[in-house]
């Protein structure tokens, strides 16, 4: 009888403690983060099983969200993970984010809270800034989400002509600009403010409504995980 469950193989665990069997019997909500990740990993490494390896990953990165943001190359270097498992993890995290987005197509997106729900799960996984345009029809229903640029956000990467191009191409009536702050702090920088003011003027000339510019950060105790330029009065 093996008393150390971390070193026992999955097949040596009691049936009701094996992740796959537990999921089949009780559903995904009954599993811990470690157990869900263990299903993706399938196997552990010498001396520890997949559940213990998953728990080690969560402790190493500090949280599930931080693990999901980790680059594939970084995950692949971890003993017991390797390229194949790292790719499986990254693909699973991406699928979850895309599923969250798919629920919004054809629905009204008219508030920063809705933007956070739409793009927050995906953009919080990114380790670099991404600038995206949420394109809307005349009833503010979601048409599509287009990435404008990726990298450190500055005015050369986020020129108004590049931002308005998908709006014109897809005949959007309005749009909401969104970008993330990988640091977790959604407070706007001076560059964010300058860009937003330029876009307000350009939108007025092009007669395309810029409804808001939302910065996605991490949820804060007693506050939201985003900053809205509309709520701040910069966009009226």
Phi, psi and omega in degrees: 000127181269122184266340179267102185291340180285333181263345177292146173290161180304321182289343177274348179285155172303146186306320183284000176248002176276127186305314182295315180294322178296319179297316179298320185279325190235354179091162183301328183295342181279349184264146174284169176303318180299320182290321177295316179296324180299325177297321179289321181290326180071312181228158176265218177219181186304120176096341179222148179272181185296324179294316179294322177296317178297318179296322177297319179298316181296320179289324181294319182270343174097335180194165177295319181298319180293322176298318181294334179277346185295135177298148180304319182298324179290318178297319184297336182280348184283132181301126180098350180259287180077176187297313185299313180291324178298318179295319178298317179297312181299319179295320180294317178298319180293321178298319178299319179294318181291326177296319179298322180289321186300331182296341187266346185298130182084358180256159181289132176236097190229020180206156178297330177296321177293322177296317179298319179292323181290310189248345182306309182302323181282314187286337177286348177275348187278141177262001175229160178288139177232131178255123185229149178247125176265109185270135186232154177270192184294340179256016180060034174267147185292124173266308180191170174238125183241128175279129182268314181203163177221138183131190177296124185287124173213173188290338178282324178283338185240053179291139181309323182297326179286329181286320183277344182304309179294330177298316181288316181300320184261011177053043178287140177278330182206166176207160174237127178273139182222136167215164183249156171245104182303337178295339182098342180270114183278003181300137183286146174270174176297323178297321177299317181294315180298315180299316182298318180295322177297319182291325177300316179293317180295322180296323180295319180292317183278351181059041171242126186285120170267103186282328182189164169230117186245132175255125181265125174233205177263145177303139181245149178303124179076006181214177181273170178260026181215165171236133180246123176291333177290313179297331180278353177088004178287324175251126183242000000 
